[in-house]
Amino acid sequence: MDAGADARPVDADLGACVPIAAPRPPARHALAVRGRGELAVFVERTGAFRPILREPGIAHFTQVAWGDADGDGVDEVASSWLELGDSGIGGARVFGDHGAGLAFQQELPVSVPDSMTWLNADSDGQDDLWFDVNTTARVKCSNGTTLSDCWSMTAGTNSAYYLARGDADHDGDDDIALQETGTVHVYRNVGGQFSEKATITADVYALAWVELDGCAGDELVMVVSHGNAAPLELRGLRWNGTAFVDFTVPQPADAGLAYSWADVDGDGDADVALCVGPSASPTGALYRRDPTGYVLAATFPACVSSFGDYDGDGDLDVTYGAIDNNTNSLVIARNDNGTFTEAYRLLNIDAGQAAWGRCGPDATHDCFPTTSVIP
């Protein structure tokens, strides 16, 4: 942990800090991306990124998320989809590996989700799928084989644009936050029962649960807008044992157009990547959390879109977008002790829909299907 402006004091209002040794997360080495009319999953093998799944162009795939629905340490991937053409028909699909490679597992009877993520909603060690459709946020719980409805929340008359999961009270259950227009709802999860514990009125641009203070329990960071003329502000909430309370989040020097967090340097607290510059052609900036706040650590020619450890070396690598011959490409940059170097470039890929997961217990696992027509 870095002791800095957000370090939690031993205080009756905030509760005593219970120090934790934040473990490095397991290597997420399989990359799911949305290509032109297809969903594709890649892993690095023999000096190239090779596909282990290609769901072809019957649809536009719009959201991608990984989660361990059966608790076996290998992730399933969920994606929302919209039928090609103007029919408006769509839904969500789950793909899993049950011994023969990543393959279609379940069609979910829902309209096209606006956003989705996985969380452990019912304390059974198996990730459940949380998604938002129009004005309703739902959780479909996993029984290890299939997903079915178990919880829902109607977000007034507005769509819940951002969904985030984290363990605010360090009890092993995922707590949740969702943002609708002008409001953030924060729910605490106790044994699979959700209760709303905070309602924040603010124009929130994005939100995430992250580890910032080295104490047990994740913090909720919200990117708040104060109007077009004012810079975006980071605002934080933490659980103090009885309620969510405000805490000070250090502000990076740049006011970003988009924010994403990950512990890139492995020191136990979250670093932040920003999109900076003009909205028509933003670039990427990575700020490392240190005792004084956030310090610029690296820059990129485009916004960082995801973090993953494709080579299993314990350093988080990044992806960002590029344009090749008027076509979108995805660049995978390798992290060598804080120095980022382009390692691979995938053509015809939308950088905004890249997500990392585990197709095996580690980065050396052979994730390829036993029988496959995939090239």
C-alpha positions as CSV (number, residue, x, y, z in Angstrom):
1,M,0.0,0.0,0.0
2,D,1.1,3.6,-0.7
3,A,0.4,6.0,2.1
4,G,-1.1,9.0,0.5
5,A,-3.9,11.5,0.6
6,D,-6.6,8.8,0.6
7,A,-5.0,6.6,3.3
8,R,-7.6,5.7,5.9
9,P,-6.9,6.9,9.5
10,V,-7.8,5.0,12.6
11,D,-10.9,7.1,13.2
12,A,-14.3,6.6,14.8
13,D,-16.1,8.0,11.8
14,L,-14.3,5.9,9.1
15,G,-13.5,2.8,11.1
16,A,-10.1,1.4,11.9
17,C,-8.0,0.4,8.9
18,V,-7.6,-3.4,8.6
19,P,-4.4,-3.6,6.4
20,I,-4.6,-6.2,3.6
21,A,-1.9,-7.6,1.4
22,A,-3.6,-7.1,-1.9
23,P,-2.8,-10.2,-4.0
24,R,-2.1,-10.0,-7.6
25,P,-5.2,-11.1,-9.5
26,P,-4.8,-14.3,-11.6
27,A,-3.4,-13.8,-15.1
28,R,-6.2,-12.8,-17.5
29,H,-4.6,-13.9,-20.7
30,A,-7.5,-14.6,-23.2
31,L,-8.6,-11.5,-25.1
32,A,-12.3,-11.3,-26.2
33,V,-13.0,-8.6,-28.9
34,R,-15.7,-7.5,-31.1
35,G,-14.7,-7.6,-34.8
36,R,-16.7,-6.8,-37.9
37,G,-19.9,-8.7,-37.3
38,E,-18.3,-11.3,-35.1
39,L,-17.2,-12.1,-31.5
40,A,-13.6,-13.5,-31.4
41,V,-11.4,-14.7,-28.5
42,F,-7.6,-14.9,-28.9
43,V,-4.7,-16.2,-26.9
44,E,-1.0,-15.9,-27.6
45,R,0.7,-19.0,-28.9
46,T,4.0,-19.5,-30.8
47,G,4.5,-15.8,-31.4
48,A,1.1,-14.9,-32.6
49,F,-2.4,-14.1,-31.3
50,R,-4.5,-17.0,-32.4
51,P,-8.3,-17.3,-32.2
52,I,-9.9,-20.0,-30.0
53,L,-13.4,-18.9,-30.7
54,R,-15.1,-17.1,-33.6
55,E,-18.8,-16.5,-33.5
56,P,-19.5,-15.4,-37.1
57,G,-21.3,-12.5,-38.5
58,I,-25.0,-13.2,-37.9
59,A,-24.9,-10.2,-35.5
60,H,-23.2,-7.1,-34.2
61,F,-21.7,-8.0,-30.8
62,T,-22.1,-5.0,-28.6
63,Q,-20.9,-5.8,-25.0
64,V,-18.2,-8.4,-23.8
65,A,-17.6,-9.6,-20.2
66,W,-15.8,-12.5,-18.6
67,G,-16.8,-14.3,-15.4
68,D,-16.4,-17.6,-13.7
69,A,-20.0,-18.9,-13.7
70,D,-19.3,-22.4,-12.5
71,G,-16.5,-21.7,-10.0
72,D,-13.8,-23.8,-11.7
73,G,-11.2,-21.1,-12.1
74,V,-11.8,-20.8,-15.9
75,D,-14.0,-17.9,-17.1
76,E,-17.0,-17.9,-19.3
77,V,-17.6,-15.0,-21.7
78,A,-20.9,-13.3,-22.2
79,S,-21.8,-11.0,-25.1
80,S,-24.8,-9.0,-26.1
81,W,-25.7,-9.0,-29.7
82,L,-27.9,-7.2,-32.3
83,E,-29.0,-8.9,-35.5
84,L,-27.5,-7.5,-38.7
85,G,-29.9,-5.2,-40.6
86,D,-32.7,-3.1,-39.1
87,S,-34.8,-5.7,-37.4
88,G,-33.8,-4.5,-33.8
89,I,-33.7,-8.2,-32.7
90,G,-31.0,-9.0,-30.2
91,G,-30.1,-10.5,-26.9
92,A,-27.2,-12.0,-24.9
93,R,-25.2,-15.2,-25.2
94,V,-22.8,-17.1,-22.9
95,F,-19.9,-19.2,-24.1
96,G,-18.0,-21.6,-21.8
97,D,-15.4,-24.3,-21.8
98,H,-16.5,-27.7,-20.4
99,G,-13.5,-29.7,-21.6
100,A,-13.7,-29.4,-25.3
101,G,-12.8,-25.7,-25.8
102,L,-14.7,-22.5,-25.6
103,A,-18.2,-22.9,-27.3
104,F,-21.8,-21.6,-27.1
105,Q,-23.4,-22.5,-23.8
106,Q,-26.7,-20.5,-23.4
107,E,-28.9,-18.0,-25.1
108,L,-30.4,-15.5,-22.5
109,P,-34.0,-14.5,-23.2
110,V,-33.5,-10.7,-22.8
111,S,-33.5,-7.6,-25.0
112,V,-30.2,-6.2,-26.0
113,P,-28.4,-5.2,-22.8
114,D,-27.0,-1.6,-22.6
115,S,-24.2,-2.9,-20.3
116,M,-23.2,-6.1,-18.5
117,T,-20.8,-7.4,-15.9
118,W,-20.3,-10.5,-13.7
119,L,-20.5,-10.6,-10.0
120,N,-20.9,-13.1,-7.1
121,A,-24.4,-12.1,-6.1
122,D,-25.5,-15.0,-4.0
123,S,-22.3,-16.0,-2.1
124,D,-22.0,-19.4,-3.7
125,G,-18.5,-18.9,-5.3
126,Q,-20.0,-18.8,-8.8
127,D,-20.2,-15.6,-10.8
128,D,-23.7,-14.4,-11.8
129,L,-24.4,-12.1,-14.8
130,W,-25.7,-8.5,-14.1
131,F,-26.9,-6.4,-16.9
132,D,-29.1,-3.4,-17.7
133,V,-31.9,-3.4,-20.3
134,N,-33.6,-0.1,-20.8
135,T,-34.7,1.0,-17.3
136,T,-34.2,-2.3,-15.5
137,A,-31.0,-3.7,-14.0
138,R,-31.1,-7.5,-13.6
139,V,-29.0,-10.3,-12.1
140,K,-29.2,-13.8,-13.6
141,C,-27.8,-16.2,-11.0
142,S,-25.7,-19.2,-12.0
143,N,-26.3,-22.7,-10.6
144,G,-23.1,-23.9,-12.2
145,T,-24.8,-24.9,-15.5
146,T,-27.4,-22.3,-16.5
147,L,-28.3,-18.7,-15.6
148,S,-31.8,-17.6,-14.4
149,D,-33.4,-14.5,-13.0
150,C,-32.7,-13.8,-9.3
151,W,-32.8,-10.0,-8.7
152,S,-33.9,-6.8,-10.5
153,M,-34.1,-3.1,-9.9
154,T,-35.9,-0.5,-11.9
155,A,-33.9,2.7,-12.3
156,G,-36.8,5.2,-12.4
157,T,-37.4,6.4,-16.0
158,N,-33.7,6.4,-17.0
159,S,-31.4,3.7,-18.3
160,A,-28.6,2.6,-15.9
161,Y,-25.6,3.5,-18.1
162,Y,-22.8,2.2,-15.9
163,L,-22.7,-0.9,-13.7
164,A,-19.9,-1.7,-11.3
165,R,-19.1,-4.4,-8.7
166,G,-16.8,-4.5,-5.7
167,D,-16.5,-5.8,-2.2
168,A,-17.0,-2.7,-0.1
169,D,-17.2,-4.4,3.3
170,H,-14.7,-7.2,2.7
171,D,-17.2,-9.9,3.4
172,G,-16.7,-11.9,0.2
173,D,-20.0,-10.8,-1.3
174,D,-20.0,-8.4,-4.3
175,D,-21.7,-5.1,-3.6
176,I,-22.9,-3.1,-6.6
177,A,-23.3,0.5,-7.9
178,L,-25.3,1.6,-10.9
179,Q,-25.6,5.0,-12.5
180,E,-28.7,6.4,-14.2
181,T,-29.0,10.0,-15.4
182,G,-28.2,12.2,-12.5
183,T,-28.1,9.6,-9.8
184,V,-25.9,6.8,-8.5
185,H,-27.5,3.9,-6.5
186,V,-25.1,1.9,-4.2
187,Y,-26.3,-1.5,-2.9
188,R,-24.7,-3.6,-0.1
189,N,-24.9,-7.3,-0.5
190,V,-25.2,-9.5,2.6
191,G,-25.6,-13.2,1.9
192,G,-27.2,-12.5,-1.5
193,Q,-29.7,-9.9,-0.2
194,F,-29.2,-6.4,-1.7
195,S,-30.2,-3.3,0.1
196,E,-29.7,0.3,-1.1
197,K,-27.2,2.1,1.2
198,A,-26.5,5.3,-0.7
199,T,-28.1,7.4,-3.3
200,I,-25.8,10.1,-4.8
201,T,-27.2,13.0,-6.9
202,A,-24.5,13.9,-9.4
203,D,-23.8,13.9,-13.1
204,V,-21.5,10.9,-13.1
205,Y,-19.6,10.1,-16.2
206,A,-18.2,6.7,-15.1
207,L,-17.7,4.7,-11.9
208,A,-15.6,1.8,-10.6
209,W,-14.8,-0.1,-7.5
210,V,-11.0,0.0,-6.8
211,E,-8.5,-0.6,-4.0
212,L,-7.0,2.8,-3.1
213,D,-6.0,2.8,0.5
214,G,-4.6,-0.7,1.3
215,C,-7.4,-1.3,3.9
216,A,-9.9,-4.1,3.7
217,G,-12.8,-3.2,1.4
218,D,-13.0,-1.7,-2.1
219,E,-13.7,2.0,-2.6
220,L,-16.2,3.4,-5.1
221,V,-14.7,6.1,-7.4
222,M,-17.1,8.2,-9.5
223,V,-16.1,10.5,-12.3
224,V,-18.3,13.6,-11.8
225,S,-19.0,16.3,-14.4
226,H,-19.7,19.9,-13.3
227,G,-20.7,21.1,-16.7
228,N,-18.9,21.6,-20.0
229,A,-16.6,24.4,-18.8
230,A,-15.4,22.6,-15.7
231,P,-12.9,19.7,-15.5
232,L,-14.1,16.3,-14.4
233,E,-13.6,15.4,-10.8
234,L,-12.9,12.1,-9.0
235,R,-15.2,11.6,-6.0
236,G,-14.9,8.6,-3.6
237,L,-17.1,6.6,-1.3
238,R,-16.1,4.0,1.2
239,W,-18.0,1.8,3.7
240,N,-17.3,2.6,7.3
241,G,-19.1,-0.3,8.9
242,T,-22.5,1.3,9.0
243,A,-22.8,3.6,6.0
244,F,-21.0,4.9,2.8
245,V,-19.0,8.0,3.5
246,D,-17.1,10.4,1.3
247,F,-13.3,10.3,1.1
248,T,-10.8,12.3,-0.9
249,V,-9.5,10.9,-4.1
250,P,-6.2,12.4,-5.5
251,Q,-6.8,14.1,-8.9
252,P,-4.6,13.3,-11.8
253,A,-3.0,16.4,-13.5
254,D,-5.1,15.7,-16.7
255,A,-8.8,15.9,-16.8
256,G,-9.6,12.8,-18.8
257,L,-12.4,12.1,-21.3
258,A,-12.6,8.5,-20.0
259,Y,-11.1,6.7,-17.0
260,S,-10.1,3.0,-16.3
261,W,-8.3,1.6,-13.2
262,A,-6.0,-1.3,-12.7
263,D,-3.0,-2.1,-10.4
264,V,-0.5,-1.9,-13.3
265,D,2.6,-1.8,-11.1
266,G,1.6,-4.5,-8.6
267,D,1.9,-2.3,-5.4
268,G,-1.6,-3.0,-4.1
269,D,-3.4,0.1,-5.1
270,A,-5.1,1.2,-8.3
271,D,-3.4,3.2,-11.1
272,V,-5.6,5.0,-13.6
273,A,-5.5,5.4,-17.4
274,L,-7.1,8.4,-19.0
275,C,-8.2,9.5,-22.4
276,V,-6.8,13.1,-22.8
277,G,-6.8,15.8,-25.4
278,P,-9.5,16.8,-27.9
279,S,-12.5,14.4,-28.1
280,A,-12.0,13.9,-31.9
281,S,-8.5,12.5,-31.5
282,P,-7.7,11.7,-27.8
283,T,-4.5,10.1,-26.7
284,G,-3.8,7.8,-23.6
285,A,-2.1,8.6,-20.4
286,L,-1.3,6.2,-17.5
287,Y,-0.9,7.7,-14.0
288,R,0.7,5.6,-11.3
289,R,-0.5,5.9,-7.7
290,D,2.3,6.9,-5.4
291,P,2.5,8.5,-1.9
292,T,2.0,12.0,-3.4
293,G,-1.0,11.2,-5.5
294,Y,-1.0,10.3,-9.2
295,V,2.2,10.6,-11.3
296,L,2.4,10.3,-15.1
297,A,4.0,6.9,-15.9
298,A,3.4,6.4,-19.6
299,T,1.6,7.8,-22.7
300,F,0.0,6.1,-25.6
301,P,-1.0,7.3,-29.1
302,A,-4.7,6.4,-28.3
303,C,-6.9,5.7,-25.3
304,V,-6.1,2.6,-23.3
305,S,-9.1,0.3,-23.6
306,S,-8.3,-2.7,-21.4
307,F,-5.7,-4.3,-19.1
308,G,-4.6,-8.0,-19.2
309,D,-1.6,-10.2,-18.7
310,Y,-1.3,-12.0,-22.1
311,D,2.2,-13.4,-21.4
312,G,1.6,-14.5,-17.8
313,D,4.7,-12.6,-16.5
314,G,2.7,-10.8,-13.7
315,D,2.8,-7.3,-15.4
316,L,-0.4,-6.0,-16.8
317,D,-0.3,-5.3,-20.5
318,V,-2.6,-2.8,-22.2
319,T,-4.6,-2.5,-25.4
320,Y,-5.4,0.7,-27.4
321,G,-6.9,1.5,-30.8
322,A,-5.2,2.4,-34.1
323,I,-6.3,3.1,-37.6
324,D,-4.8,1.1,-40.5
325,N,-5.9,1.9,-44.0
326,N,-9.1,3.6,-42.7
327,T,-9.9,0.4,-40.6
328,N,-10.0,0.1,-36.8
329,S,-7.2,-2.0,-35.3
330,L,-6.4,-3.1,-31.8
331,V,-2.8,-2.8,-30.5
332,I,-1.6,-5.0,-27.7
333,A,1.3,-3.4,-25.8
334,R,3.6,-5.5,-23.6
335,N,4.5,-4.2,-20.2
336,D,8.2,-4.7,-19.3
337,N,8.7,-3.2,-15.8
338,G,6.7,-0.1,-16.7
339,T,7.9,0.3,-20.3
340,F,5.2,-0.4,-22.9
341,T,6.1,-1.8,-26.4
342,E,3.7,-2.7,-29.2
343,A,3.7,-6.5,-29.4
344,Y,0.7,-7.4,-31.6
345,R,-1.8,-5.6,-33.8
346,L,-5.2,-7.2,-34.6
347,L,-6.9,-5.8,-37.7
348,N,-10.6,-5.0,-38.1
349,I,-11.1,-4.9,-34.3
350,D,-13.1,-2.3,-32.3
351,A,-10.7,-1.2,-29.5
352,G,-13.7,-0.1,-27.3
353,Q,-14.9,-3.7,-26.8
354,A,-11.9,-5.6,-25.6
355,A,-12.0,-7.6,-22.4
356,W,-9.6,-10.1,-20.8
357,G,-10.4,-13.4,-19.1
358,R,-9.0,-16.8,-18.2
359,C,-9.6,-19.6,-20.7
360,G,-7.4,-21.9,-18.5
361,P,-5.8,-21.8,-15.0
362,D,-2.7,-19.9,-16.3
363,A,-1.3,-18.3,-19.4
364,T,0.4,-21.6,-20.6
365,H,-2.8,-23.6,-20.7
366,D,-3.8,-25.0,-24.1
367,C,-7.1,-23.3,-24.6
368,F,-7.8,-24.6,-28.1
369,P,-10.9,-26.7,-28.9
370,T,-10.3,-30.4,-29.2
371,T,-12.1,-30.3,-32.5
372,S,-12.3,-27.0,-34.4
373,V,-12.7,-25.4,-37.8
374,I,-11.1,-22.2,-36.4
375,P,-8.0,-21.3,-38.4
